[in-house]
Amino acid sequence: MTQDVDLAKEKQPAVVRVDELAKVYTLRRGLLGRKKELAHALSGVTFSLKRGETLGIVGESGSGKSTLGKTILRLIEPTYGRILFDGVDITRLSDDQMRKHRRRMQIVFQDPYSSLNPRMTVRQIVGEGLELFRLAKGSELEARTTEMLARVGLGGDFMDRYPNELSGGQRQRIAIARALAVKPDFVVCDEPTSALDVSVQAQILNLLSEIQDDENVAYLFISHDLRVVELVSHRMAVLYLGKIVEIGPSHDVAERRLHPYTRALFEASPEIDRPEGGRKHLALAGEPPSAHAPPPGCAFHPRCPRAERGKCDVETPTLRSVRDNPQHQVACFFPG
C-alpha cells in the first residue's frame, strides 16, 4: 500500500459510520424463565469507513467480530447506537425503507460450502441479485452474469453447474461474484478465506483488492488471521468482548501494539511476530470473560499483566488518540 494511495483514501467520504453501537441479548433462565441475564455482544463501538477503504476487524473467537458485521447490515438488529450509511441513519428503518439500501450493502460469508443454495445453478446464484433489484433481465441479465463470472476468473462453462460440482475456491469466487454483481458500495467480508488453503487464499485476496481498486468499494474485513488483516487492510480495529480496544493504520497497530491485548494476539502468531529488543513478551492467560457477566472497569484487566488494582478494575478506559498519531487510538491506562 503506497503512501499516495493511503492519502487518497483519507480524502474519500465516509460510506459507513457507526456511533456507540451496542447489541445486548436478553436471556431467560430457570424453569419459568424468571431469571433474566444480559449478554453484551457489542458495546459502544464507534468508527467510520471511507469509500475504497478496508477496515480489518480482529479478535479472539467470541469477541463480537461477526456480530458487528451483521449488525451494521441489520441482519442482526442493534440495541443502541446509530448506523449511518452514506449519511442516512438506517438504524431504525422499516424493512421496506431498508430495501432500497440493501443492494449497496452486501456480505461474503466464511463458509462457501453452506452460503450457496445447493439447488441453484451458478447462473441463478450470481444473477439473483440483479433480478431481485431489477437491475437486469433477459439478455442483459445473461450478459452481466457472464461478465461477473469472468471478473472473478471463471468461464461461461460454469453457468449451469451446481455448488457441489465446484471446489472451495471456486465456490468462494461465486459468493464474491454474487455480492459484487449488484455493484455495492460496502461489503462485509466475514472470514472469507479461512476455509481455503493458502494458495487459494492469495487468489481470493488479490481478487478482492483488484475489485476494490476498480469499483472503489469499502470492505469491513473480519478475520482471526492477523497476517491476512495486516496485508489487506488500510486500518485495523482490535475487538475484545464487544469493544474496540485499539484502532489505527494497520501497519502502526501491527508494529506498535499499544494495547496489551493487541500485543498478546500478535505474539500468539509466531509467523508475524517481530519482537523488539529489550521488550518483554506478555503472556495472555485464561479465557475471555463471559459476555453475561463482564468484569468491572477494563474488561481485559483479569488477564492483563499491566493491570493496577484500584484503577483498571474500577475505571473503564476510553479510546484516546496516541499523541504522535491522532489516527491511532487505544483504550488503555498504560499503553505501550
Disulfide bonds with the S-S distance in Angstrom:
none
